[in-house]
């Protein structure tokens, strides 16, 4: 029976396997799973997951540890093979579930359906079902500070909001007596939520329990006075008067000013922000919404203000402070307008700001009034306009951070999530029109950068032109040079909105913004502004932070090195490029050279296989672990190579591609490596082409395309020789020998390696000597010359030890482990292989580590330790499957065939290995697979076919020079 997984987060975290609750014992596993579940069906970045697990400053090894945790989570969920649940993305991971597999998804669906309910009865039922899903505080016993401050707070707030709405519906339906007991529990559990007190008091009043209702008011008054030092709100006070009067009809509360702009009819998305703001405003205090221009701050503020109007019966004041204009509203003028709205005649308004503030706050002291201050420019402008008591609330919007406002709660607003952005477009344009062109609708959202203002302009253009297809507007928006012309209609103008922030900057900050907008990288650390502007590092960082304050640049988190990273929104980047007068190739050269310098110094510290760079006189790399630096900067390095090539900076692009190859090899980023190598070859000067050819040959080896790799090694060898580069020629000849080995041409391999050895000695390269010794040792091992193999490998090991070279010591230990496997010294073999595996993991080389696990599993199988072997194979398979490594999969199938508990399974696995080996064109792999298939056929009771396969295996391995394996085959099948 197929397993059916379920998950619960509305209470303690629970994992359910086909109806049975199972336990995740690891606290970190629970945090990882919870973080994925909070964004189910969407990618969660590795940076965010690491912050959940280890806080804002994870260690250098955090990324590798995260990968291990993901693997273990997949193992716990029986998802290692299929990966239907936990999926890998370029930037992180995701978990994919149906609505009924996660209580949070069900809860969100029920909330949404309740909002669209056709009648009050249905709304009450849906809200009751949503509330019933909760078993306690969200994500109880999941230890993550970030989650507690974001997801947990948001979910718990949604829970109380649902309960409040359900209670209101039940009260309107006249079912007062059915919810009294639950309301008693709610006020006991949440004594500071005045809405629960009101609902309990109203329920008692409507059931004729006047004395009990008055007692509830008394208790609410005592709690609020003791805990917060405030009186009950106007809603509770009005109900108190109603109860005292003995009336069954609500007492009318005197209405105050209502200056709110009209509600936004097509408002969509922002569910978390709306929940937080509406709950917060009802509780009182000052709330600020900050974010870049066009992100929807005003729409959100107006929407939330309308949603809480009933909680502010004494009035709602709204004032546009015009912070984006040349002459923002002065506090004196703002106070004059607010005081008049509160009923003060012009002659009674004091002349000084201080006296106006005093009168304004005195008038607000006992009133439940909401003050909305839109488009604020600074703390100094806002501070005099805030209520001085907790009876009211203030909601402020601003592009500035307003970090200096005391005790203000900040809501940072970013662009809309893709689903919400698409929903906004559908609501404005029409469901049918978007459904007819879903691809074009998504393109419009993408070109608008999910920015609400841009989406509203795009939607308005489409509404005004019902004869246009969506694809027509998408095509127009695709041209970055005319995009802002398309995003302008009437008083809605995206360019003008962004210009308000840009025009208010100092000239040096405008220059920094324009230069940053020219760079194609997805994000950047602050130092990038230094070579762009010519400023020192501190001044450059100050300029970037000034752009953050102006909401032209946004904070993007911390990378694995702990550096703060920043990014530009796509529309802001396009705006900056439109404003730029600088020539990109000239403006960016110094920055690209700085990236090349860092990459070159980092590259020197990485392990290299197939070719090492000649020693250079460089400053030591001082930015931490070199591989971690490449991890953090990789998307940027890749983008710089691409952009430099496009701008005509070919030599720079080619050199950066060369200096990034070892990192791609180390991290098995083969697709990226292929792309940058092709770019490098397309624009490299003649002197650097041999190096790129050599690196392409190594890449093709990793992809098991041996004939193409041999051709590249040969071309590189000829080019190096023509240039008189003995160092490079030695590596190219070594690579050719390597290919002879894999193609079963042992004599040619020996000759090529000896030619390489002569040149390594001549060029003073002991690292190359060690590689040749290890390869000669492997050739002799396969040929059955075990004594000669031992001699070569011991020489390699001694030389590596003298040099203190970890990579060379790894190579020698790996080959010694394989040699001891053939000589039957299995304990020694396992020790050497475990040592080399630890070294590969320390170097951060997942490709090499996966292959070592195969050899270790082979040794463990030979020593009868199948369960330990299976663990190694499971981890190796995860890498091979993710990277589509055919050779690795063939090895796993062959080993598992020998371990299979049934003849049928053994035959199936061996047949799969045979089929893939036939396609590879590698005689050794073909011969080994023939042998294993013969073993499986014998187990299946087909001895004649088995012997025929063994005979073919012997012929193939003999021709390839793998005599040791031939001898073993004869010994085991005689």
Secondary structure, 3 states (H helix, E strand, C coil): CCCCEEEECCCECEEEECCEEECCCCHHHHHHHHHHHHCCCCCEEHHHHHHHHHCCCCCCCHHHHHHHHHHHHHHHCCCCCCCCCEEECCCEEEECCCHHHEHHHHHHHHHHHHHCCCCHHHHHHHHHHHHHCCCCCCCECCCCHHHHHHHHHHHHHHHHHHHHHHHHHHHHCCCHHHHHHHHHHHHHHCCCCHHHHHHHHHHHHHCCCHHHHHHHHHHHHHHHHHHHCCCCCHHHHHHHHHHHHCCCCCCCCCCCCECCCCCCCCCCCCHHHHHHHHHHHHHCEEEEEECCCCCCHHHHHHHHHHHCHHHCCCCEEEEECCCCCCCCCCHHHHHHHHHHHCCCCHHHCCCCHHHHHHHHHHHHCCCCCEEEEEEECCHHHHHCCCCCCCCCEEEEEECCCCCCCCCCEEEECCCCCHHHHHHHHHHHHCHHHHHHCHHHHHHHHHHCCCCHHHHHHHHHHHHHCCCCCHHHHHHHHCCCCCHHHHCEECCEEHHHHHHHHHHCCCHHHHHHHHHHHCCCCCCEECCHHHHHHCCCHHHHHHHHHHHHHCCCCEEEEECCCCCEEEECCHHHHHHHHHHCCCCHHHHHHHHHHHHHHHHHHHHHCCCCCCCCCCCCCCCCCCCCCHHHHHHHHHHHHHHHHHHHHHCCCHHHHHHHHHHHHHHHHHCCCHHHHHHHHHHHHHHCCHHHHHHHHHHHHHHHHHCCCHHHHHHHHHHHHHHHHHHCCHHHHHHHHHHHHHHHHHCCCHHHHHHHHHHHHHHHHHCCCHHHHHHHHHHHHHHHHHHCCHHHHHHHHHHHHHHHHHHCCHHHHHHHHHHHHHHHHHCCCHHHHHHHHHHHHHHHHHHCCHHHHHHHHHHHHHHHHHCCCHHHHHHHHHHHHHHHHHCCCHHHHHHHHHHHHHHCCCHHHHHHHHHHHHHHHHHHCCHHHHHHHHHHHHHHHHHCCCHHHHHHHHHHHHHHHHHCCCHHHHHHHHHHHC
